[in-house]
């Protein structure tokens, strides 16, 4: 999540047409390089590991300071799986990298209990004990230039293939969305509407449980009430061509091949809904470079895992 936050500030202002938000399901499951290479869609994965909706809401506030996307696409694994009002397991990755502002302080106020606030703020407190571990890579990271950060579009491909069997979860029950998650889901919906941003609520495929599905059903009702698009891509896995025996990295994440299939399906939808093809336009050279970076990474990884 830290790289995703730092990278957003390096993107050309008002250049991103589609922003994907949510948990690691987003930055492992939405291939922004493919969206550019095959559709010319300028997109970005602005997400963080196990991110709760109250943090996503403040991410959206931060994003809108610098970008005016046509679409925000929000994956909902976080509220389906994580129920605590304060979620500390991956909280550093969701805090660090965001610039200091009133928005960041407001995010922390709803994400951290009062007595723990100074365990996470300022960012320096987490790293001050690493003096005896510092090496060359730490300083190279600090000295990354804006051009290098601009090339990063959030996508982080996973390269394992783990075999699973497709699940057919059917339930009409509606349950599991916490009061805090519901409150911030509605705030996200209102924020998108007030900024004339089209919002899509989605579920990126993984090994879903019945309890997860019950929460998605509850979210679907909220989406209908607020006239917001909701798509559970488990329902379209056959159309996508998703193969559960080879397209997952683990039970929770798509691998590179699965993410490419899902992304291509989403790309068709976005193209049909008027997202422009910006390939060849001035100011979008960093997306061309991102395609090269991802292609090189995938080629190297495939060579490393080849028998």
Residue pairs with C-beta under 8 A, 6 or more apart in sequence:
1 24
1 27
1 47
1 48
1 49
1 51
1 90
1 93
1 94
1 97
2 93
2 96
2 97
3 97
3 152
3 154
3 156
4 27
4 45
4 46
4 47
4 48
4 97
4 154
5 46
5 48
5 59
5 96
5 97
5 98
6 97
6 149
7 44
7 149
7 150
7 152
7 153
7 154
8 44
8 46
8 62
8 63
8 66
8 67
9 66
9 99
9 149
10 146
10 147
10 149
10 150
10 152
11 44
11 66
11 67
11 150
11 286
12 150
12 283
12 284
12 286
13 66
13 67
14 66
14 67
14 68
15 42
15 67
15 283
15 284
16 42
16 43
16 44
16 67
16 69
17 41
17 42
17 43
17 69
17 70
17 71
17 275
17 276
17 278
18 35
18 41
18 42
18 43
18 44
18 69
18 70
18 71
18 72
18 73
18 270
18 275
19 43
19 44
19 46
19 63
19 67
19 69
19 71
19 72
19 73
20 26
20 30
20 32
20 43
20 44
20 45
20 46
20 47
20 73
20 74
20 75
20 154
21 46
21 47
21 56
21 59
21 60
21 72
21 73
21 74
21 75
22 47
22 51
22 56
22 74
22 75
22 76
22 77
22 78
23 47
23 48
23 49
23 50
23 51
23 75
23 77
23 78
24 47
24 48
24 49
24 50
24 252
24 253
25 47
25 75
25 77
25 204
25 206
25 252
25 253
25 254
26 45
26 47
26 75
26 154
26 204
27 45
27 47
27 154
27 155
27 156
28 155
28 156
28 157
28 158
28 249
28 253
28 254
28 259
29 75
29 204
29 205
29 253
29 254
29 258
29 259
29 262
29 263
30 43
30 45
30 73
30 154
30 155
30 204
30 259
30 262
30 263
30 266
31 155
31 157
31 256
31 259
31 260
31 263
31 294
32 43
32 44
32 45
32 153
32 154
32 155
32 263
32 290
33 153
33 155
33 287
33 290
33 291
33 293
33 294
33 295
34 260
34 263
34 264
34 267
35 41
35 43
35 263
35 266
35 267
35 270
36 42
36 43
36 153
36 279
36 287
36 288
36 290
36 291
37 291
38 264
38 267
39 267
39 270
39 271
39 275
39 277
40 276
40 277
40 278
40 279
41 267
41 270
41 271
41 275
41 277
41 278
42 278
42 284
42 287
43 153
44 67
44 153
44 154
45 153
45 154
45 155
45 156
46 59
46 63
46 154
47 75
47 154
48 55
48 59
48 90
48 93
48 94
49 90
49 93
49 94
50 78
50 81
50 82
50 87
50 89
50 90
50 94
51 59
51 78
51 90
51 94
52 78
52 79
52 82
52 87
52 111
52 180
52 181
52 184
53 78
53 79
53 180
53 181
53 184
53 185
53 188
54 107
54 110
54 111
54 180
54 181
54 183
54 184
55 94
55 107
55 111
56 74
56 78
56 184
56 188
57 184
57 187
57 188
57 191
58 103
58 104
58 106
58 107
58 110
59 98
59 107
60 72
60 188
60 191
60 192
61 103
61 191
62 98
62 99
62 101
62 103
62 104
63 69
64 191
64 195
64 197
65 103
68 195
68 197
69 197
70 197
70 198
70 274
70 275
71 197
71 198
71 199
71 200
71 270
71 273
71 275
72 192
72 197
72 198
72 199
72 200
73 199
73 200
73 202
73 266
74 188
74 199
74 200
74 201
74 202
75 202
75 203
75 204
76 201
76 202
76 203
76 215
76 216
76 219
77 203
77 204
77 206
77 212
77 252
78 181
79 177
79 178
79 181
79 185
79 215
79 219
80 176
80 203
80 211
80 212
80 215
80 216
80 219
81 212
83 176
83 178
85 178
85 180
86 111
86 112
86 113
87 111
88 116
91 111
91 112
91 120
92 120
92 126
94 111
95 104
95 107
95 108
95 111
95 120
95 121
95 123
96 123
96 126
98 104
98 107
100 122
108 117
108 120
108 121
109 117
112 119
112 120
112 121
118 125
119 125
120 126
130 138
147 286
150 286
151 286
151 289
151 290
151 293
152 290
152 293
153 286
153 287
153 290
155 259
155 294
157 255
157 256
157 259
157 294
157 297
157 298
157 301
158 249
158 250
158 253
158 254
158 255
158 256
158 259
159 249
159 255
159 256
159 298
159 301
159 302
159 305
160 249
160 250
160 255
161 246
161 247
161 248
161 249
161 255
161 257
162 248
162 249
162 250
162 251
162 255
163 244
163 245
163 246
164 207
164 244
164 245
164 248
164 251
165 244
165 245
166 237
166 244
167 207
167 208
167 234
167 244
169 208
169 209
169 210
169 212
169 213
169 234
170 213
171 210
171 213
171 214
171 217
172 217
173 214
173 217
174 214
174 217
174 218
174 221
175 211
175 214
175 215
175 218
176 211
176 212
176 214
176 215
176 218
177 185
177 215
177 218
177 219
177 222
182 222
185 219
185 222
186 222
186 226
188 199
189 199
189 222
189 226
189 228
192 198
192 199
193 199
198 229
198 273
199 228
199 229
200 228
200 229
200 230
200 231
201 219
201 223
201 228
201 229
201 230
201 231
202 230
202 231
202 232
202 233
202 266
203 216
203 231
203 232
203 233
203 234
204 233
204 254
204 262
205 233
205 234
205 237
205 240
205 242
205 254
205 258
205 262
206 248
206 251
206 252
206 253
206 254
207 248
207 251
207 252
208 234
216 232
219 230
220 230
220 232
222 228
223 229
223 230
224 230
233 240
233 262
233 265
236 265
237 244
239 265
240 261
240 262
240 264
240 265
241 261
242 258
242 261
242 262
243 258
246 257
246 258
247 254
247 255
247 257
247 258
247 261
248 254
248 255
248 258
249 255
249 258
254 262
256 298
256 301
271 277
278 284
278 287
279 288
